[in-house]
Amino acid sequence: MNITNAINELPTDITARSGSLFYTGRAAFSAPSDLYVLGLNPGGCPRAQAGQTVGRQIDAWRSLPARWSAYVDESWQNKVPGTHGMQPRMRHMFDVLGRDLRMVPASNVVFVRSLTEAQLAEEKAALLPRCWSVHDAAIRELGVRTILCLGSTAGRWVREQLGADEIIDRFRERNARGWASEAHVAPDGRAVVTVTHPGRADWRNPAADPAPLVRAVLDR
């Protein structure tokens, strides 16, 4: 199944709910890419943002500029585009990697919005396979060899899907908390790099920057 068909076949119990699909534009999903970025799921309040459904975001995504990134081009909390929250941290990561964020496919493991991670976990068994069909199509069609996961929950879920159980590298922050980022490989050679979440860790601080780990996995 290709990406377009996988999107079109998303069930209405996903598309009718509050959430979003992709964080980069059509160009990133139309050219080969060895790297794919996956967070856990869209944040916010599903009740307050009930009208911002996955289906409406898919329609909006199809009309956005082909070269677009939510991390660069969107205004979050009415701030200058690319300057709020995790946006500058993502921009830092990809500056280090020498990659154009607008050309790297990016999404979330689950498209449905939830107020807390715990609420999402309750629906994992139902939501994950329905959303994974799109990711599986993207990984295969684009030739992805490395999936960069933002946060441990997203990383664990993706590793389950790929069977990536063998740890091949690790970076531990050089600070008092010592949070770790890890890289695992699947039997087919695809890698899952699980990094600290940029919503909590400031990657611009060299002591907390997992970018060299990601670059090492991409260069292997």
Phi and psi in degrees as a GROMACS rama.xvg file:
@    title "Ramachandran Plot"
@    xaxis  label "Phi"
@    yaxis  label "Psi"
@TYPE xy
-88.3137  175.65  ASN-2
-62.981  -45.186  ILE-3
-59.4822  -46.7762  THR-4
-64.2992  -38.9182  ASN-5
-63.7534  -39.4482  ALA-6
-64.8802  -46.5022  ILE-7
-64.1385  -24.8723  ASN-8
-95.4912  5.86959  GLU-9
-59.4001  133.372  LEU-10
-71.1836  155.643  PRO-11
-64.859  -23.1333  THR-12
-71.5679  -7.21619  ASP-13
-101.136  -52.6048  ILE-14
-66.5738  -24.4067  THR-15
-85.607  -5.49416  ALA-16
-96.5152  158.885  ARG-17
-62.7169  131.707  SER-18
163.003  -162.866  GLY-19
-156.653  166.718  SER-20
-103.594  -75.7575  LEU-21
-115.111  154.653  PHE-22
-107.061  -1.59025  TYR-23
-132.075  159.59  THR-24
-80.0302  -174.465  GLY-25
-62.5599  -31.135  ARG-26
-61.3363  -37.6932  ALA-27
-69.2097  -22.8546  ALA-28
-103.315  14.9521  PHE-29
-121.489  -1.0956  SER-30
-132.084  151.809  ALA-31
-55.1013  142.333  PRO-32
-146.73  128.681  SER-33
-81.7353  -8.53803  ASP-34
-125.392  139.606  LEU-35
-135.545  134.382  TYR-36
-106.898  129.617  VAL-37
-133.727  121.68  LEU-38
-89.9288  -167.399  GLY-39
-85.1313  -63.7404  LEU-40
-164.87  164.642  ASN-41
-64.3476  138.121  PRO-42
-87.1299  177.32  GLY-43
112.234  -168.231  GLY-44
-110.913  115.01  CYS-45
-62.0505  -27.1508  PRO-46
-75.3015  -49.0769  ARG-47
-66.8084  -26.986  ALA-48
-112.91  35.7276  GLN-49
-60.4428  -32.0031  ALA-50
-77.2474  -14.5648  GLY-51
-89.9703  73.4152  GLN-52
-84.111  162.934  THR-53
-58.6533  -42.7725  VAL-54
-60.912  -43.1925  GLY-55
-67.3458  -35.947  ARG-56
-67.8505  -34.5376  GLN-57
-62.2246  -44.9954  ILE-58
-61.6837  -43.1712  ASP-59
-64.3376  -41.1537  ALA-60
-59.3627  -37.5767  TRP-61
-69.0454  -19.1385  ARG-62
-104.698  -5.92738  SER-63
-70.9224  161.539  LEU-64
-54.6231  144.103  PRO-65
-59.7514  -41.291  ALA-66
-96.1238  100.537  ARG-67
-152.661  146.217  TRP-68
-141.278  131.401  SER-69
-62.7968  -26.1679  ALA-70
-78.9671  -16.4225  TYR-71
-114.349  -41.8002  VAL-72
-103.841  -12.0048  ASP-73
-91.0969  144.504  GLU-74
-90.393  117.06  SER-75
-102.764  130.048  TRP-76
55.5832  36.4379  GLN-77
63.3466  20.4607  ASN-78
-90.5674  168.278  LYS-79
-56.6044  134.247  VAL-80
-50.2889  133.573  PRO-81
82.6047  7.54742  GLY-82
-115.718  -3.1576  THR-83
-108.538  144.596  HIS-84
57.6388  -125.933  GLY-85
-81.0273  -6.22475  MET-86
-57.3724  -52.6687  GLN-87
-64.921  -26.4952  PRO-88
-72.3384  -39.6905  ARG-89
-64.5504  -41.2643  MET-90
-62.5381  -39.6506  ARG-91
-60.8741  -48.8006  HIS-92
-53.2455  -47.3607  MET-93
-79.641  -22.2493  PHE-94
-64.5475  -44.0617  ASP-95
-62.8377  -40.1325  VAL-96
-75.5562  -13.6948  LEU-97
70.6107  32.6239  GLY-98
-116.349  147.332  ARG-99
-87.1793  114.716  ASP-100
-56.7479  -29.6649  LEU-101
-70.5706  -14.4918  ARG-102
-113.699  11.9637  MET-103
-110.63  118.503  VAL-104
-60.0916  134.992  PRO-105
-143.812  141.177  ALA-106
-159.976  -162.255  SER-107
-126.29  149.533  ASN-108
-55.3138  -41.9491  VAL-109
-120.948  136.66  VAL-110
-85.8702  -15.7011  PHE-111
-82.3686  137.486  VAL-112
-79.0238  143.995  ARG-113
-143.52  152.567  SER-114
-73.7595  -34.2184  LEU-115
-134.773  158.124  THR-116
-66.0737  -33.5533  GLU-117
-62.368  -39.7731  ALA-118
-63.9083  -37.1251  GLN-119
-67.3246  -40.7127  LEU-120
-59.5918  -32.5559  ALA-121
-63.1886  -26.098  GLU-122
-105.73  6.58903  GLU-123
-51.3202  -49.4645  LYS-124
-59.8694  -31.4859  ALA-125
-85.6252  -39.645  ALA-126
-82.9747  -39.4825  LEU-127
-58.6562  -50.7933  LEU-128
-65.3967  -31.6434  PRO-129
-69.0571  -33.6128  ARG-130
-86.3893  -31.0841  CYS-131
-64.0112  -24.4481  TRP-132
-58.1359  -36.6358  SER-133
-69.6358  -44.4678  VAL-134
-65.7298  -40.8628  HIS-135
-60.6325  -42.4644  ASP-136
-63.3688  -42.7533  ALA-137
-64.9731  -45.2176  ALA-138
-60.3295  -42.3742  ILE-139
-74.1396  -45.9281  ARG-140
-67.8352  -36.6385  GLU-141
-90.1687  -9.36158  LEU-142
74.8195  33.8203  GLY-143
-65.5225  133.673  VAL-144
-115.25  -18.4153  ARG-145
-133.559  127.897  THR-146
-108.88  121.334  ILE-147
-93.9161  115.342  LEU-148
-106.41  130.034  CYS-149
-91.9201  101.215  LEU-150
98.6355  155.521  GLY-151
-70.1258  -33.6284  SER-152
-67.7155  -46.4471  THR-153
-59.6851  -43.2758  ALA-154
-61.5809  -42.9217  GLY-155
-63.7824  -42.654  ARG-156
-65.0548  -41.9377  TRP-157
-68.2152  -39.8414  VAL-158
-60.1615  -37.2294  ARG-159
-61.7319  -40.757  GLU-160
-69.6981  -35.7493  GLN-161
-95.1169  -11.3217  LEU-162
68.9398  33.6097  GLY-163
-88.3364  92.7266  ALA-164
-111.484  -14.4591  ASP-165
-92.0506  116.158  GLU-166
-76.8516  134.333  ILE-167
-120.946  -15.3457  ILE-168
-165.385  159.342  ASP-169
-152.494  145.36  ARG-170
-126.138  127.505  PHE-171
-112.877  130.915  ARG-172
-56.4261  141.067  GLU-173
-94.4303  64.7365  ARG-174
-150.671  -176.158  ASN-175
-65.4352  -32.0732  ALA-176
-82.4867  -30.9122  ARG-177
62.1188  35.3805  GLY-178
-61.0775  145.359  TRP-179
-110.789  145.792  ALA-180
-116.538  141.77  SER-181
-135.666  153.507  GLU-182
-120.329  131.232  ALA-183
-123.348  154.673  HIS-184
-124.738  144.544  VAL-185
-91.2368  164.83  ALA-186
-57.3917  -28.1639  PRO-187
-86.5161  4.01768  ASP-188
94.4813  -10.0299  GLY-189
-70.7352  142.085  ARG-190
-111.368  147.151  ALA-191
-120.214  117.431  VAL-192
-106.339  115.161  VAL-193
-102.856  113.16  THR-194
-110.37  161.557  VAL-195
-56.4096  147.01  THR-196
-75.6537  129.111  HIS-197
-68.653  -8.0147  PRO-198
-74.5826  -15.7472  GLY-199
-120.706  -36.3292  ARG-200
-103.813  131.959  ALA-201
-89.4304  97.8149  ASP-202
-64.331  -15.6634  TRP-203
-70.8523  -15.8169  ARG-204
-82.1558  119.881  ASN-205
-55.4085  -28.8168  PRO-206
-71.7833  -16.3993  ALA-207
-121.928  15.6613  ALA-208
-93.3651  111.495  ASP-209
-86.4619  3.83547  PRO-210
-56.1752  -41.6069  ALA-211
-60.9737  -33.3585  PRO-212
-64.3017  -46.0273  LEU-213
-62.1818  -43.5815  VAL-214
-63.9869  -38.7051  ARG-215
-63.2176  -39.4259  ALA-216
-68.9645  -40.4803  VAL-217
-64.8429  -31.7889  LEU-218
-87.9482  -4.14249  ASP-219
